[in-house]
Amino acid sequence: MTALNGQGHGLDVGFDARGADWHGASWPDRTSQTNATLLSVRLTAIGLDANAKSMTSVLPLWRDLTYGRSRVADGFFTSDRCYLLLAPHSGRARPLETRRLSILEAVLRGSPQKCIAIDHHLAPSTIALHAKLALESLGAMDRPSRTHPLLMRVARSASKPTEARCSNLYVDADREFRVLSMPRPEQALASVLPSAEFEVIQSLVEGLSYQEIAERRDTSSRTVANQISAVFRRLQVSGRNALVERLFLDQDAHQPRKRALEEPDIPRRVALV
């Protein structure tokens, strides 16, 4: 059984539980039905993704998000992959303003807010506000420093070609989702970090706060902060988003080598359909 965690928090999940007794159900029952529906959709998405063997450029998906044609519906993780569900936006498409988009892309690349502020002649607090409002317009309701790593990966496609596994999920006549997945970016650290530090970094990549990580691990926030600081020093990064960006760079560096080993040296043929 694939293990799911609860890190869909902070995302604008547009699922509603639909059943014969929905309108007559009490609020706890409605919440339970909604959670069951969301879990069912996630499990279906995982199964569909497992059969999607090809990789697809995510740049068109980023353009759809930033032009207001689609929105983030959900984000979650399994033990080895992270997932995003994108849904068509039914309302009026409103593209992100150019400067706000530029700020968001810089934040999601892990650039320090002070440097972004200098580049745009704005206060760091204004940079944080622009990034937050930009994410909300995409359907992601969490803080920029806790953005889902796959959304960060999609945002990188604006400056660097990026691919992900993609498939289409049709729940019913009214609900269609684009399923994106990629390997968890922190997996390579499992062999170089002590187990305790690696587990903390896993939770950090998932978007948990220091306090939430401490509660998950039944320890203190100070211990979690010390463990994260030790990893940041070792990898020479200054924050969570910079860590994720560093992991992406390392992942990209190994990808060509992996493909060269996996792909046979034979002439390629183009299929005509």
Summary of the structure (lengths in Angstrom):
residues: 273
radius of gyration: 19.6
end to end distance: 37.9
largest distance: 62.5
contacts: 776
relative contact order: 0.13
helix: 52%
strand: 15%
